[in-house]
Amino acid sequence: MTTSVKNNFLPPGLVSNLQEVLLSRKGGSEDDPSKSNDDSTQPSTSDAVEANSDAECSKPVVLVTNGDGIEAAGLTFLVEALVRDGLCNVNVCAPQSDKSVSGHSVTLRETVAVTSAEINGATAYEVSGTPADCVSLALSGALFSWSKPLLVVSGINKGSSCGHHTFYSGVVAGAREALLYGVPSMSISLNWKKDESQESDFKDAVTICLPLINAAIRDIEKGIFPKSCLLNVEIPTSPSTNKGFKLTKQSLWRSTPSWLAVSANRHPGGFMSNQQSLGIQLAQLSRDASAAGAARRITTQKKNVEIESVGVSGKNDSNRVKKYFRLEFVDKEQDDTDEDLDFRALENGFVAVTPLCLSQHNESDIQTTASEWMNAALPHGEQ
């Protein structure tokens, strides 16, 4: 008897078990025509579906988020690869739009909208909030049927998150929020360079980091994955020619913030700002007209009622000065030559893996623990 795994969408082990059950029910003989036609020996469709469902439920849950938004190529290629591998149940909860430099901000005193999203093989939602919002909501038990996945993966981000950029980074914040909940996590970024990088680089980045993710899934279940830290994975600009994994330390590197004054006439948001201002003025006039009409009606109906003021008082903005500025980060040369720093290893073509912890008092122990784990999980990676 032959069974096509592809057509039945059943794991090979499950197919083998079903074959053994069928043979045992037939008494070990397939030549007896009286038994071969016995319907009771045939597994029903519902049995196969139930068995397949049980197999899916037994898989560990991995939550994927990012900072670039749910439609970003880095997240799309990563989720597709995880689903294709079939080692885990993939769930996605990611920002609706780009929140890559939102830091660890959360949304308070405002309603967050959540919409289901279509990603083949995964349960996915897009959230009108930050990466920290997404992970916090996902782990709260209010959105998914589970409240604690085995692993949270945040990425793959378009642009590096080395050094002090971890404080600005939305992708790192997603992983850090998971760590606050006690869930193992990692953030992944690609050192994207304008006019040099291309979308296909994300596919190569996925190929590189997938063994690390699978090793984490395996070792978390064994209880030997590093605790009290997240792993910040930085993939070099040319992923396919990387020199291997390297355990690194967080540097003090940061781009130089540069605030540029922008003309209101040239600023892309200037027109909208002017239109919004005009809209406010028109709304004010509408309210005044409505109030005046109401006053006339009241005066007509009740002669003894006097209306002293029908306008709504407001601030005079004619003397207020409004200016526009735009923040840009400018790369600068770094003097630090320590080869074990995250940005230096990244520049040298390594996949930099930096353990980040919530308390600086644990940094030494975390480095040792992460180093031991990487040596065991990735024996061919350079440490």
N, C-alpha and C positions, 0 to 999 in steps of 0.2 A: 504494500500500500504506500503510495507516495502522497506527500502533502506539500503544497507550495506555501512557504512562509510569506512570500511577498503578497500572494493573493489573499491569504487569510489574516495577515497582519498580526500573527502570533509569534511570540519568542520561540526560538528553536528548542529550548529546554521544555517549554510547555507542549510543543508539538510532539516531542519525544514521549513525554508523559502520557499524552492522550493515546498515542499509538500503543503503548504498553497496556493501558487500561482496556483498549479495544481487543487486543490479543487475549488478555486474561479472561475477558467476558466470553470470548468465543471458545474458551477451553484450549487455547494454544493451537487450534487447527483452523486453517483458512481454506481447506479443501472440502469441508462439509457444507454442501449447498443449503441444507436445511437450516443451518445456523448463520450462514453468510447473509441470508435475507431477513434475519431477525431485526426488526426495527429497534428493539430495545437496546441493541448493541451500538447503535449509532448515536453519537453525541448530538444533542439538539443545538440549534443556533443560539438559544438563550444561554445554554451551558458554556459555549465557547465565548460568548460575549462577557458572561460573568467571570470566567476564568481570566480573560484578557483584562477586565476591569480590576480584578484583584491584583494582577501583576502590575498594573499601572499604579494602584494605590500603595503597593509595597515599595515603590521607588521613592528616593528622598526628594524633598521639595527644594528647589533652588529659585530664589527671587532675583530678578534682574531689574535694575534701574539705571539711570544715567543722568547726565547734566545737560546734554545737548538736545534733549527732547525725544519723544517716542518714535519719531520718523527718521531719526539720524541713522546714517549708514552703519556706524559702529555698533549700535545696539541691534540693528536688524541682522547683520551678519553673525553676530555673537549668538543671538537667540536661535537662528536657523541652524547653526552648528551644534548647539546644545540639544536641540530637538532631534536632529539627525543622529547624534550619538546615542540617544535613547537611554542614558544612564540615570536621568532624573526627570521629574515632572517640572516643567519650566513655567514659571509665573512671572508676569511683567507688570510693574507699576511704575510708570515713568512720567515726567513732566509733559504737559501738552505742548509746550514751546521751549525754546532754548533758555536754560537756566544755568549755563555753564560757569558763570562767575557770581552765583548767588550766595556762595559761602554756605554757612550752616544756618541760614535764616529759615524761619518757619512762619506760617500764616496764622495770625491771631485776629479775633474779632471780625473775621470775614468768612464767608461761606466758600468752601472748596468744592468745585464741581468735578465729578468723576464720570467718565464715559468709557464704555467697553470699546476695545480696539480689536481689529482683525490681524492676528499674527498666527500663521499656520502652525498648529501643534502646541500652542501655548495659550494659557489663559491670561489675557492682557487688559489693562486699564490705563487710560491717560488721565492725568490729574492737573487741574488748573492751579498748581502750587509748585513748591520747590522740591529738589531731590530729597531733602530731609522730611518734608511733608509726605512724600510718596512712601518712604520706608516706614515712617512712624505710623501712617495709616494702614499700610499692609500688615505690619506686625501687631496692630491693635486688636485684630480679630473681628473688626467691624466690616471688612471688605471681603476677605477670603475665608474659606471654611477652616483654615488653619491659622495659628497665631505665631508659630515659630518655625521657619524653614531651617533646613540644615545649613544653608550657606546663602549669603547675599553677595551678588556680583554687581558692581557699579561700573558701567562703561559700555563700549570703549569710547573714551572721550577724544575729541578732536583738538589736540594741543596738550602739551606736557603739564604736569602738576607737581613739579619738583620744588624743593625748598619751601620758602614762605608762601608759594602759590597754593599750598595745601589749605591755607586759611581762606583764600578766595574761592577755591575750587568747589563747584557743586557736585562733581563726581566723587571727590573724596568725602564730602559731607554725607553723601548717601551711604557710603561704607561706614563712616564714623557713627552715624545714627544707629546702624545695625549693631555696632559694637556697644553702644550705650544700652541696648536691649539685651546684651549678652549673646548675640548671634555672631558667629564667625563671618568675616567679610573680607573682600578685597576690592580695590578700585584699580581700573586699568585705563591707561591713557596712551595715545599715539603722538609722538613728537612731530606733529604736523607742521610742514613748512610751505608757506605760500609759494606758488610757481614751481614747486618741486614735488610735493606730495600729490597723490591721486586716490580716488575712491577705492580702487582695487587694493591699496595698501592695507585697508581695514581687513580684507580677507586674509592677507598674510599675517596680520596682527592676531587674528583669531586663531590661525593655525599654530602660532607660537604660544599663545597663552592657554590654549585648550588643555594641554597636558598638565599644566599647573592647576587648573580648575579641577580636572578629574582626580589629580593626586589629593587635592584638598577635600573633595567629596569622600574619597576613600578613607583618608586619615582622620577626618572629623568623626566618621562612624567608628573608627578604632580608638578614638580618644587621644590621638597623638598629634593633632594639629595645634600650632601655637595658640595659646590663649592670651587674653588681655591685650591683644593688638590686632590691627588690620594690616594687610599687605598692600602697599601702594606699588603697582606694577607700571613701569614706564618703558614703552617700546620705542626703539630708535626710529629715526625718519625713514630709513630703508630697512623695513622689517625682514625681508628675505635674505639679507646679508648680515644679520646680527651675529655677534661673536659669542652668544650664549647668555645664560642668566648670571647675574652677579648680585650678591647681597650687599646693599649699600646703606649709608647713613644719611639722614635728612640734613640737607645743607641749609645755609642761610641765604641761598640764591633767591633773587627776585628781579623781575624786570623793573625798570624805572617808571613810576607813574608820571604821566605828562598831561596836564590839564590845558586844553587849547580853547581860547576864546573864539566863538563862532558868531558870525553875523546872523541876526534874526532873519534877514532876507534870504540868506543862503542856507541856513540851517534847515534840514529836511523836516523838522518838526515845527519850524517857525510858522509855516502856512497854517498848519493845524491849530497852533496856539492862537494865531490871530483869528481863525475861524471860530474857535471855542470862545474867545473873548467876545466876538461879535454875537455869537449865539447867546451868551449870558446877557448881553445888552438887550437883544431882542426879547428874551424871556422876561427881562425886567419890565420892558415896555408893555408886554402882554399882560403881566400881572397888574401894572398900573392902570391899563385900559379896563381890565376886568373889575378892578376895585372901583374905578370911576363910574362904570356902568352900574355896579351894585349900589353905589352911593346915590345915583340918580333915582334908581328904582325905590330905594328906601325913602328918599326925600319925597317922591311922588305919593307913596302910599301913606306915609306918616309925616304930615306937615310939621309937627313939632320936634322932629328929630333933626339935629344939626350934625353935619359931618365936617370936622375940622381939617382932617388930612386924609387923602385917598391914595397917596403914593407910599411906596415902601422905601424907607430910608436905607441908603447903602454907602459904602466907603467910596470916596473919590480917588480913583486910581491914576488920575492925570499926573500927579507928582511922584509916583512910584517908578523906580527904574528896574527894568527887567533885562537880565543878561543871560546869554547862553554859553555853556561850556561843554566840551566833550573830553572824556577821559580815554587816553590811550596808554598802552604799556610799550615801552621802548626797550628792546634787548640791549644789554651792555656786556662788555667783556668782564669775565670773572677772574680774579687774581688767585683764588684758592686752587692749589694744584693737587690736593688730596684725591687720589684715584678712587677712593672708596666712597666719595660723596655721590649722591644721586645724579645731579646734573652732569658731573664730570664723566661718570660711567656711561650715561646716556649719550653724551657727545662722542665718546670713544667707541660707540656702536654696540654696547652691551644692553641687554634687557635688565634694567635696574629694578631690584625688588627691595623696597624699604619698609621695614616694620614700623608702624606708627601706633603709639599707645596713648591712652588718655592721661597718664601720669608720667612726668619726666623722671620720677624716681625709679621707674621700672625699665628704663631704656637699656641698661647694660644687660640685665637678665633677658630681656626680649631679644636683643641681638644674638645672644648665645642660643636661645631656644629656636629662633627662626633659622639660624645657620645650621643647627643640627637637623632640623626638619627638611630644609632644602637639600642638604647633602644626601639624605635618605630618599626623598621624593624625586629628586632630579640628579641622579648620580653623574650625569655627563655635563651638568651645568658648572660653570666656573664660579667659585666662591671667593 
